[in-house]
Structure formats: structure tokens, C-alpha cells
Amino acid sequence: MEDVTATLSKPALKIGPYEVDPPVVLAPMAGITNVAFRRLCREYGAGLYVCEMITARAVVERHPGTMHMMAFDQGEYPRSMQLYGVDPKTMREAVKIIVGEGLADHIDSNFGCPVAKVTRKGGGAALPYKRKLFAQIVRASVEAAEAAGVPFTVKFRIGIDDDHHTFLDAGRIAEAEGAAAVSLHARTAAQRYSGKADWSAIARLKEAVRTIPVLGNGDIFTADDALRMVAETGCDGVVVGRGCLGRPWLFGELEAAFAGRPIPEGPSLGEVARVLRRHAELLIQHDGHDKAMRDLRKHMAWYFMGFPVGSELRRRFAMVSSMDELDELIAQLDHAAPFPADALGPRGRQGSPGKVTLPHGWLNNPDDDLVPEAEDMHSGG
């Protein structure tokens, strides 16, 4: 209860003109945080829900798939979008399109992706090492967004690896260039999603960045984790990623925890089945039946994590092709099975740490502002 009291004593999280209460942000995840999943999470609790990552170049070129990904639910406010880009000019142009056409109320930026296809070209978590280029991108984006009163925020990692930390410089630069908030995934790119997040880095960033909110990300799998992160680091809010996979009700638990209310008990298997079916309905509304069924399959293992669901039934859920089939499979579950303790904890991709692939000579000069060739990736990852 001490952690709850400490949390409640902090001022409300504000990102630009928007109060985020509870101070919880859904991290954009490729192939996950589409309009259907965001709606599902919002049905459990308030917060700021960010859409899948969009590439700046795809916005400028008006790629049809990207424009579809930029859809928001009628009740979604503020509409939050994450942009990826490596070129100040393209980022400025993309932000101008977004704010000029009223497509979003908040824009985040992705400088945390550790994937080799991104870092090998100087994008994602590799880019903040180039301090001048990073500053130019943030400045160009902020200038384009602020004319419409749209806050621009920045997300990054601790650095490339243990020998090349960039987060303190990145935080100070983002603050100086007018970002409305920064968020730190407390891992290096070399860690990817493995090991433990180093929350002490969030505390150090909070000490370095004084005039805008600092949000923490990494290893928030329960409401208690979120309260503990705030208490231990002093951060202004939390960003939840893998912890909500197959657990959209986590946002209800977070809302209760930050309000000082008892955290609801985890759902039974029957209740999880109803959530799963609701997820399917929302996906169909957004993407049509066939694509919705294909998309739903990857969520099955997360929904059933820790529950007594036999291997053959799991296999059939993972191959589901229609709502009728889904209902038939749901009927075979033990609806009374209680929420298992081992359903808590890490979920989603973890992988192994490894050397970060970078462009030749990337580490030679951190003040080189040459734009890398890293913009030919697709929206969503």
C-alpha cells in the first residue's frame, strides 16, 4: 500500500495538453496494437493507446496499407500514433500531413527498435548515437507538430550496447528540441527483449530530464510491477508492451492500482474465452473475417498461457478459420478453470542477447549527421 500512496502523490501525467489518467501508455507493437486490440484494452481501463508503428515515408507516399493502419475508433481520444523515420525532411513532411489532415492528436517517435534489418542501416536504436541527426529529426518533427498543437514525444533504449549508452544524451536532446515527453525502454539494443530491464537507468534519465515527463518501459507484467517502477524510479508514467499480450484486462488492473483500489482477481478460463471472442469480433469489424481469423491465431498461446488447455485443443485454436469453429472450440474449454499464478510474468518475444548489426563505421563519429539508408522498411515493423 505504501507504493500506491507514493504513486498517488505524484502530479497527474500530462503529455502536451492531454492528461493521461492513469499514467499508463500502451506501447505500439507491430501486428498487435491495431484498432481492434486498442479498443479491447480500452474497454478495461483508461490510458493512452498508441497504434502500430507507421513509417514516415509510407505516410508521405500514402501507402494504402499504412493509411488503413492509421484508423482509429470513434471513441479513441487522444488518437495516438507512432512514427518511424531517419530523415528530418521526411519526418517533417509526414508530421505535416498527419496534423494538417487531423489524423492524430499525439505523435510518438520510434528510436528503440533493436531488429537487425533496422539497425544495420542506422535506424531504430542505432540512430540516437548520431546526436546531431537525432536532434535534427526531433526538431523538424516538433516544429511541424506544434503549429497544430499536437505534442510530439520520443521513445528510445538505453543505447546500442553496454559500451555505447545513448539514453542520457537522447533525453536531454529531446527535451531541448521541444519534445513533450520521453520514454525509455530500459534495455540496450544488444539485449533485445532478453534478460532484465535496468530500471535504474529510468531513474537516471528522470534526474537528467527535468522539464518534461519521463516514462518507463520494460518488464511491467503486473499492476504491482507498474507501481514498483514508479516508486523506485520516480518516473511520471509507465509504458506497457508485452505484458498485455493475451491480457487486455491488465489495463483494468492498472487503473485500479493507480487509483488505490483493490486489484481485481484474474479471469477464469471461461472469462478469457469471452475476451478472446470479443477480440475476434473487433478484428472482423476492422479487417474483415478472413484476415481477422489469421490475425487472431497468434494471440491464442498468450490467452491460454498457464491454463489447462490440452495440446491438441491449443493446436486447433492456433489454426482457427471461422467464428463458428472458434465457438465450437471455446465450448470445449473448462470454463470454471481459475486464473493460474504461472500465467503472470514474461510473455511474447524474448530471444537472446547478441551483437548489434550496424552500418560500416557507424561508431566512428557520433556528430556525423548524414542520413542513413534505413527508410525502406514497412509500417508495423
Secondary structure as UniProt FT lines:
FT   HELIX           2..8
FT   STRAND          13..15
FT   TURN            16..17
FT   STRAND          18..20
FT   STRAND          24..26
FT   TURN            30..32
FT   HELIX           35..42
FT   TURN            43..44
FT   STRAND          48..55
FT   HELIX           56..60
FT   TURN            61..62
FT   HELIX           64..69
FT   TURN            74..75
FT   STRAND          80..84
FT   HELIX           88..100
FT   TURN            101..102
FT   STRAND          106..111
FT   HELIX           116..119
FT   TURN            120..122
FT   HELIX           124..129
FT   HELIX           131..146
FT   TURN            147..149
FT   STRAND          152..161
FT   TURN            162..163
FT   STRAND          164..165
FT   HELIX           167..176
FT   TURN            177..178
FT   STRAND          182..188
FT   TURN            189..193
FT   HELIX           199..208
FT   STRAND          214..217
FT   HELIX           223..233
FT   STRAND          237..240
FT   HELIX           242..244
FT   TURN            245..246
FT   TURN            248..249
FT   HELIX           250..258
FT   TURN            259..260
FT   HELIX           269..287
FT   HELIX           289..297
FT   TURN            298..299
FT   HELIX           300..303
FT   TURN            304..306
FT   HELIX           311..317
FT   TURN            318..319
FT   HELIX           323..330
FT   TURN            331..332
FT   TURN            335..336
FT   HELIX           341..343
FT   TURN            360..363
FT   TURN            366..367
FT   TURN            379..380
//
